Amino acid sequence: MANRTISGNLFKKMVTNGAVNLKNNHKEIDHLNVFPVPDGDTGTNMQMTMMAGIKEVNNVDSQSIIDISKILSRGLLMGARGNSGVILSQFFRGVYSEIAKINDGAATIEEFIQALVGGYQMAYRAVMDPVEGTILTVVRESAEKVLREQPNLSSVEDVLKVYLEQAKETLIKTPDLLPVLKEAGVVDSGGAGFIKIIEGMIMALEGNILNESELAAPTTQDVYHGAQNLGDFDIKFGYCTEFIIKLHKPEKFKENYMKDPLEQMGDSLVLVADDDLVKVHVHTNQPGVALTLAQKYGDLQTVKIENMRVQHSTIMSDSAPQHVPQTQTQPVVEKKKSKYTIIAVASGEGIHEAFKELGVDLIIDGGQTMNPSTEAFVKAVEDLNSDHVIILPNNKNIILSAEQTLELCPDRSIHVLKTKSIATGYASLLAFDPTQEIDDNVEAMNEIIDNMRSGEVTYAIRDTEINGVNIKKGDYIGITRGEIKVSTPTRLETVQALLDDMVDMDKEIMTIFYGSDYDEDELDQIVAHAKKLNPDMEVELIEGKQEIYTYIFAVE
């Protein structure tokens, strides 16, 4: 029986089936991915975005399509990943903006068509520089087609079948609109992923409810047709950077406050303001700068940074890891239980390596602008097989999240040390002895934490005065003991003043983690100044490659 209206329950079935169909076929979409960057993750990002929205929808007990579409829109925004995922979230946000106008709990055919129009209009508004030949063209031309055909459409099924037919026609044309697609010999991956969603929605209307398929194991060499056809590709802006901030003052915020500077530091910008939240997707070479800018206007809620050059390089590699499926003749061998495992939070490739060299078993990527969730700690604890787990949060804002594992994993021996910086976490590891008992290790590590000094140098994002220190926007600031101690216009001057406060003749060792934007001559002068303050002090240099803080100091 054809449907002339869409209730909340029916809409939930439709979008859920669409999400499952996309998830079951997302690798096919990954293989097409060449725009805006050939990093092979469009299908993955779109399905993760959709499943995040569906998770929220499944928690809603309502018959109203208004309620369902509202929760779906919010869930998609919070879970949006990648350029295509953010655009997809905005399509459904536009759908909700139109459905919210109806006076009933179900949408008529006319109201549903208008919602599809609202979806493409919202998606276009969210993208700072809309490009034709992408998912944007697919959703626009499909909506325009059903709007023209509206007098001839007598059911929801009719609407979506005409919509799908046009979507497929538009998808075939995308290589003619976007030269990089023609060069790679593929259609647009985002548009192809969107079609999977519509196909699943139509299946739901026809009573064909899908189950999530068990994903096939990766082959020894997965074929990413589009990216591999392009060959080597110059990725101008290497980091796919995404974050959500909760605004300090939503009523005073204007999108151009962030849009204008972000456009100067990258491309593929999608910026969405929704009540007190702002979702940003941008490709940039300065993810730390983008996050610092965001913190000027609100508190970071989620952060994701991916190196697209590495992703593309992996796709282009001729040697993929051999995957051996487990069978009855190849039993799973349980990892031998160890006495200790150590989990640390850290950001920066060099810092990761330094922590691993001192015995850290698992590193959770995070820090000042990327606070891991409690869920991340719980999963890490559950994945490790040991008698005792030691967690080094390495940031005061992360300690509480880490401590929740004590309640959520009551059957495990977990010790969360109050390491408030990378420096304190690193120094505490020097006291760890795997041959000692847990209480002795915790005591020794805490003694180091209590007695050592740590410091960081970064730059100010606004004018202010804190604890008598006058700070100007763009100046460099030196932080120790959780307080800003010095601010000057030059980085070297700031470092020297900070070390004057931190170093005395009783100190024996200084470790300097230098970041991605360090200066070699400047670093030599810093070491010389430290030696001047204490000629007998040993200075160790570690290339941390961290963002935000150019220098991190551990003095003990």
ZIQUIGI-V314211 format. One record per residue. N is the residue number from 1. D_CENTER is the distance of its C-alpha to the mean C-alpha in Angstrom with 1 decimal. Layout:
# ZIQUIGI-V314211
n/d_center
N/D_CENTER
N/D_CENTER
This chain:
# ZIQUIGI-V314211
n/d_center
1/43.2
2/41.3
3/39.1
4/40.0
5/37.4
6/33.9
7/33.7
8/30.6
9/31.2
10/31.7
11/28.5
12/26.5
13/28.2
14/27.5
15/23.8
16/23.4
17/25.5
18/23.7
19/20.3
20/22.1
21/23.8
22/20.6
23/19.2
24/22.5
25/22.5
26/19.0
27/19.9
28/22.6
29/20.2
30/18.0
31/21.4
32/22.0
33/18.9
34/20.1
35/19.0
36/17.5
37/16.7
38/18.1
39/15.2
40/16.1
41/13.2
42/14.2
43/15.8
44/13.2
45/10.6
46/13.5
47/14.8
48/11.8
49/11.7
50/15.4
51/15.6
52/13.5
53/16.1
54/18.9
55/18.2
56/18.8
57/21.8
58/23.4
59/23.7
60/25.7
61/29.5
62/30.7
63/33.0
64/31.9
65/29.8
66/28.9
67/27.3
68/25.5
69/24.1
70/23.0
71/21.1
72/19.6
73/18.5
74/16.8
75/15.1
76/13.9
77/12.5
78/10.7
79/9.3
80/9.0
81/7.0
82/8.5
83/11.7
84/13.7
85/11.7
86/11.8
87/15.5
88/16.2
89/15.2
90/17.5
91/20.2
92/20.5
93/20.3
94/23.3
95/24.9
96/24.8
97/26.1
98/29.2
99/29.6
100/29.6
101/32.8
102/34.9
103/37.4
104/37.2
105/34.9
106/35.0
107/34.5
108/37.4
109/37.2
110/37.5
111/34.7
112/32.4
113/33.1
114/32.5
115/29.1
116/28.2
117/29.4
118/27.3
119/24.2
120/24.7
121/25.7
122/22.6
123/20.4
124/22.5
125/22.3
126/18.5
127/18.5
128/19.9
129/21.7
130/22.4
131/23.4
132/26.0
133/26.0
134/22.5
135/21.5
136/22.7
137/26.2
138/26.2
139/25.5
140/27.9
141/30.8
142/30.6
143/30.7
144/33.5
145/35.4
146/35.5
147/36.4
148/39.4
149/40.4
150/40.1
151/43.9
152/44.0
153/41.2
154/42.6
155/39.7
156/36.0
157/36.4
158/38.2
159/35.4
160/32.6
161/34.9
162/35.7
163/32.1
164/31.1
165/34.1
166/33.1
167/29.5
168/30.7
169/33.2
170/30.7
171/28.3
172/31.3
173/31.8
174/28.3
175/29.4
176/32.3
177/30.0
178/27.3
179/29.0
180/26.2
181/26.3
182/30.1
183/29.8
184/27.5
185/29.7
186/27.1
187/26.3
188/23.0
189/20.4
190/18.8
191/22.3
192/23.2
193/20.3
194/21.5
195/25.0
196/24.1
197/23.0
198/26.4
199/28.3
200/27.1
201/28.0
202/31.5
203/31.9
204/31.3
205/34.0
206/36.3
207/35.8
208/33.8
209/31.1
210/28.7
211/27.4
212/24.3
213/25.5
214/25.2
215/23.1
216/25.2
217/24.8
218/23.6
219/26.6
220/27.6
221/26.6
222/24.3
223/25.4
224/22.8
225/25.6
226/24.2
227/22.4
228/25.3
229/27.9
230/26.4
231/26.8
232/25.5
233/23.3
234/22.8
235/19.2
236/19.8
237/16.4
238/14.5
239/10.8
240/8.5
241/6.8
242/5.3
243/6.4
244/9.2
245/12.4
246/15.5
247/18.4
248/21.2
249/23.7
250/22.7
251/26.2
252/26.3
253/23.0
254/23.3
255/20.7
256/22.4
257/21.8
258/18.2
259/18.8
260/21.7
261/20.2
262/16.9
263/19.2
264/21.1
265/18.3
266/16.8
267/16.9
268/15.4
269/14.7
270/14.2
271/14.7
272/15.6
273/17.5
274/18.4
275/20.8
276/19.3
277/15.6
278/14.1
279/11.0
280/10.4
281/9.4
282/11.3
283/12.3
284/13.8
285/15.4
286/14.9
287/11.3
288/13.1
289/15.5
290/13.2
291/11.7
292/15.4
293/16.5
294/14.3
295/15.8
296/19.1
297/18.9
298/17.0
299/15.1
300/11.3
301/10.4
302/6.6
303/4.3
304/1.7
305/5.2
306/7.4
307/11.2
308/12.8
309/16.2
310/15.8
311/14.7
312/17.7
313/19.9
314/19.3
315/20.3
316/23.3
317/24.4
318/27.7
319/27.2
320/24.7
321/25.0
322/27.9
323/27.0
324/30.0
325/30.0
326/31.4
327/34.8
328/37.7
329/39.1
330/35.9
331/35.2
332/32.0
333/32.9
334/31.4
335/30.0
336/32.7
337/32.1
338/31.8
339/32.9
340/29.8
341/26.1
342/24.0
343/20.3
344/18.8
345/15.7
346/15.3
347/13.5
348/15.3
349/16.8
350/20.3
351/19.7
352/18.3
353/21.6
354/23.7
355/22.6
356/23.2
357/26.6
358/27.6
359/26.9
360/23.4
361/22.7
362/18.9
363/16.2
364/13.1
365/10.7
366/10.7
367/13.3
368/14.5
369/11.5
370/9.0
371/11.2
372/10.8
373/12.3
374/15.8
375/14.9
376/13.2
377/16.6
378/18.7
379/17.4
380/17.9
381/21.4
382/22.3
383/21.4
384/23.7
385/27.4
386/29.3
387/31.8
388/29.9
389/26.3
390/25.6
391/22.3
392/21.7
393/19.0
394/19.8
395/19.0
396/21.1
397/18.3
398/17.1
399/20.6
400/21.1
401/18.1
402/19.4
403/22.9
404/22.2
405/22.4
406/26.1
407/26.7
408/24.4
409/25.8
410/29.4
411/30.9
412/29.1
413/30.2
414/27.2
415/27.6
416/25.0
417/26.2
418/25.6
419/24.2
420/22.9
421/21.9
422/21.2
423/24.9
424/26.2
425/24.1
426/25.4
427/28.9
428/29.1
429/28.5
430/31.7
431/33.6
432/32.3
433/35.0
434/34.4
435/38.1
436/38.3
437/37.8
438/34.7
439/36.4
440/37.8
441/34.4
442/32.7
443/35.7
444/35.7
445/31.9
446/32.2
447/35.3
448/33.3
449/30.6
450/33.4
451/35.4
452/33.0
453/31.7
454/28.2
455/27.3
456/24.6
457/25.0
458/22.8
459/23.7
460/24.3
461/22.5
462/25.5
463/29.2
464/30.0
465/32.4
466/31.5
467/34.2
468/36.6
469/34.3
470/34.3
471/30.9
472/30.6
473/27.5
474/26.7
475/28.8
476/27.6
477/27.5
478/28.3
479/27.2
480/28.9
481/29.6
482/26.8
483/28.7
484/28.9
485/32.2
486/32.6
487/31.5
488/33.1
489/32.7
490/32.4
491/30.0
492/32.9
493/34.9
494/32.1
495/31.6
496/35.4
497/35.8
498/33.1
499/34.7
500/38.1
501/36.8
502/35.2
503/37.7
504/41.3
505/43.9
506/42.9
507/39.5
508/39.5
509/36.1
510/33.3
511/30.0
512/28.1
513/24.5
514/24.3
515/21.1
516/20.2
517/22.3
518/25.4
519/28.9
520/31.3
521/34.4
522/32.9
523/31.8
524/35.4
525/36.7
526/34.4
527/35.8
528/39.3
529/38.9
530/37.7
531/40.8
532/43.0
533/42.0
534/42.6
535/44.2
536/44.0
537/40.3
538/38.3
539/35.2
540/32.5
541/29.9
542/26.5
543/24.2
544/20.9
545/19.0
546/16.9
547/15.5
548/16.9
549/20.0
550/22.4
551/24.5
552/24.3
553/27.7
554/29.0
555/32.8
556/34.9
